[in-house]
């Protein structure tokens, strides 16, 4: 009797070992099948856009109504948008059950313009080339002098030759500070001729000398502090190249 019980137990254990993995696999297949049938995209929302329309962003993303929500590769979607829409600075893609996708973007601001052989190239604060501009664009944006673009391409970061090495990086730091502090509209020209001492006009009254590349954020803090202590009638040069908190104003 005891032997019969042991044999029955072994048979049940064997069937459990056999059917356990098969049942798990069947459950997984059922889940995949259910996901492929349900959770279809029926709503695509776009937020944060102003330069591009919602339809342009959705088209560039490659997401379509009817796509399976779980099979959307967010990194692929963002890569498509960055490559097709130069003005997109950052992007995120969020999926919401059962059928909604939200695309949120922040767009670059056209800040400056560089010239090459009579052609104008519009750049943002990171020196990404946003578009090929016109003379009218050049008159409404900050004009950058003292560096020569090499093979400018829309959507790519501004590149220069060996003679201008380091200038694009320093320029990006300057433009970033101008945008972050909301003072880009007070500057019409940046001269990058001398990498050790870039200059720009400010408020139509001052020539600002930055000095060698270092803590650019601190240099701009010095600038605003110095301007706050001057009068509206003051005109001249503000030298920020000295170490420490001192800025030198020369009428």
C-alpha positions in Angstrom: 0.0 0.0 0.0 2.8 2.4 0.9 4.5 1.6 -2.4 1.3 2.5 -4.3 1.1 5.8 -2.5 4.7 6.6 -3.3 4.2 5.8 -7.0 1.1 8.0 -7.2 2.9 10.9 -5.6 5.8 10.5 -8.1 3.3 10.5 -11.0 1.7 13.7 -9.7 5.1 15.4 -9.1 6.1 14.4 -12.7 3.0 15.9 -14.2 3.5 19.1 -12.2 7.1 19.4 -13.5 5.8 18.8 -17.0 2.8 21.1 -17.0 4.3 23.9 -14.8 6.6 25.4 -17.5 4.0 24.7 -20.2 1.3 26.6 -18.2 3.6 29.5 -17.6 4.5 29.7 -21.3 0.8 29.6 -22.2 0.1 32.4 -19.8 2.9 34.5 -21.3 1.6 33.9 -24.8 -1.9 34.8 -23.7 -0.6 38.1 -22.2 1.3 39.0 -25.4 -1.8 38.2 -27.5 -4.0 40.3 -25.3 -1.4 43.2 -25.5 -1.3 43.0 -29.2 -5.1 43.1 -29.5 -5.9 45.7 -26.8 -4.1 48.9 -25.7 -4.1 50.5 -29.2 -3.1 54.2 -29.5 -6.2 56.3 -30.1 -5.1 59.7 -28.6 -1.8 61.5 -29.2 -1.3 64.7 -27.4 1.5 67.2 -28.0 2.6 69.8 -25.3 5.2 72.5 -25.2 5.3 73.2 -28.9 5.2 76.7 -30.5 7.5 76.6 -33.5 6.2 73.3 -34.8 2.5 72.3 -35.1 1.2 69.3 -33.2 0.7 67.5 -36.5 4.4 68.1 -37.6 5.6 66.7 -34.3 3.4 63.6 -34.4 4.4 62.9 -38.0 8.1 63.2 -37.1 7.7 60.9 -34.1 6.4 58.1 -36.3 3.6 57.2 -33.8 0.3 56.5 -35.5 -3.2 55.8 -34.2 -3.6 52.0 -34.0 0.0 51.4 -32.8 0.3 49.1 -29.9 1.0 51.2 -26.8 3.5 48.7 -25.3 5.5 48.4 -28.5 6.4 52.1 -28.8 10.1 52.6 -28.4 10.4 55.9 -26.7 14.1 56.3 -27.5 13.5 55.6 -31.2 10.7 58.2 -31.2 12.8 60.9 -29.6 15.7 60.1 -32.0 13.4 60.6 -35.0 12.2 64.0 -33.7 15.6 65.3 -33.0 16.8 64.3 -36.4 13.8 65.7 -38.3 12.9 68.7 -36.2 16.0 70.9 -35.5 14.1 73.3 -33.2 13.3 70.5 -30.7 15.7 70.9 -27.8 14.3 68.3 -25.4 11.5 65.7 -25.7 9.8 63.1 -23.7 7.2 60.4 -24.6 4.8 59.1 -22.0 2.4 56.2 -22.4 -0.9 56.2 -20.5 -3.2 53.2 -20.3 -5.3 52.2 -22.1 -4.8 54.2 -25.3 -3.0 57.6 -24.8 0.4 58.9 -25.7 1.7 62.4 -24.6 4.7 63.9 -26.4 6.2 66.8 -24.5 8.8 69.0 -26.1 10.8 72.1 -25.4 12.0 74.1 -28.4 15.2 75.9 -29.1 15.3 79.7 -29.2 17.0 81.2 -32.3 19.6 83.5 -30.7 22.4 84.2 -33.1 23.6 84.1 -36.6 26.9 83.2 -38.2 27.9 84.0 -41.8 29.8 81.9 -44.3 30.3 83.1 -47.9 27.2 85.3 -47.8 25.0 82.6 -46.3 23.6 83.0 -42.8 23.1 80.1 -40.3 20.9 80.5 -37.3 22.0 78.9 -34.0 20.6 78.3 -30.6 22.3 78.6 -27.2 24.1 75.3 -27.7 25.4 76.4 -31.1 23.1 73.9 -32.8 22.3 75.1 -36.3 18.5 75.5 -36.5 18.1 76.7 -40.1 19.7 78.6 -43.0 18.7 82.2 -42.5 18.5 85.4 -44.4 19.9 88.9 -44.1 16.7 89.8 -42.3 17.4 87.1 -39.8 20.9 88.4 -39.3 19.6 91.9 -38.5 17.1 90.6 -35.9 19.5 88.2 -34.1 22.9 88.4 -32.5 25.6 88.6 -35.1 28.6 86.4 -34.3 32.0 87.4 -35.8 35.5 86.1 -35.5 34.9 82.4 -36.3 34.4 80.5 -39.6 31.9 77.6 -39.7 33.0 74.4 -41.5 30.3 72.5 -43.5 27.4 73.9 -41.6 24.5 71.5 -41.5 21.0 72.1 -40.1 20.5 70.0 -37.0 24.2 69.7 -36.2 26.3 71.6 -33.8 28.4 74.4 -35.2 31.9 73.2 -36.1 35.0 75.2 -36.9 38.4 74.6 -38.3 41.6 74.2 -36.2 42.3 77.9 -36.4 39.1 78.6 -34.4 39.3 75.6 -32.1 37.5 76.2 -28.8 35.6 79.2 -30.0 32.3 77.4 -30.6 32.4 75.9 -27.1 33.0 79.3 -25.5 30.4 80.9 -27.7 27.8 78.3 -26.5 28.6 79.2 -22.9 28.0 82.9 -23.7 24.8 82.3 -25.5 23.5 80.0 -22.7 24.1 82.7 -20.1 22.4 85.3 -22.3 19.3 83.1 -22.6 19.2 81.9 -19.0 19.4 85.5 -17.7 16.9 86.9 -20.2 19.3 89.5 -21.6 19.9 88.2 -25.2 17.8 91.0 -26.5 20.3 93.5 -25.1 23.1 92.2 -27.3 23.5 92.7 -31.0 27.0 91.5 -31.7 29.6 89.0 -30.3 33.2 89.1 -31.4 35.0 85.8 -31.0 38.1 86.9 -32.9 40.3 86.6 -29.8 39.5 83.4 -27.9 41.3 84.8 -24.8 39.1 87.8 -24.7 35.7 87.6 -26.5 33.7 90.9 -26.6 30.1 91.8 -27.1 28.1 95.0 -27.0 25.5 95.4 -24.3 22.5 97.7 -24.0 24.0 99.8 -26.9 26.2 101.5 -24.3 28.8 99.1 -23.2 31.5 96.9 -24.7 31.9 93.9 -22.5 35.3 92.1 -22.4 35.0 88.6 -20.9 38.6 87.5 -20.8 39.8 83.8 -21.0 37.3 81.0 -20.8 36.6 80.0 -17.2 33.6 80.4 -15.0 31.3 82.1 -17.6 28.3 82.0 -15.3 30.3 84.0 -12.6 31.5 86.4 -15.3 27.9 87.3 -16.2 27.0 87.7 -12.5 29.8 90.3 -12.3 28.5 92.0 -15.4 25.0 92.5 -14.1 26.3 93.6 -10.7 28.6 96.2 -12.4 25.8 97.5 -14.7 23.5 97.9 -11.7 26.0 100.4 -10.2 26.2 102.5 -13.3 23.9 105.2 -14.5 21.9 105.4 -17.7 24.3 108.0 -19.0 27.4 105.9 -18.6 29.0 104.5 -21.7 32.3 102.6 -22.1 34.0 99.3 -21.6 33.3 96.8 -18.8 36.3 94.5 -18.3 35.4 91.2 -16.6 38.8 89.5 -17.2 40.2 90.2 -13.8 40.0 87.5 -11.1 37.7 87.9 -8.2 34.5 89.9 -8.0 36.0 93.1 -9.5 34.8 94.4 -12.9 36.6 97.4 -14.3 34.6 100.2 -16.1 36.4 102.5 -18.4 34.4 105.5 -19.9 
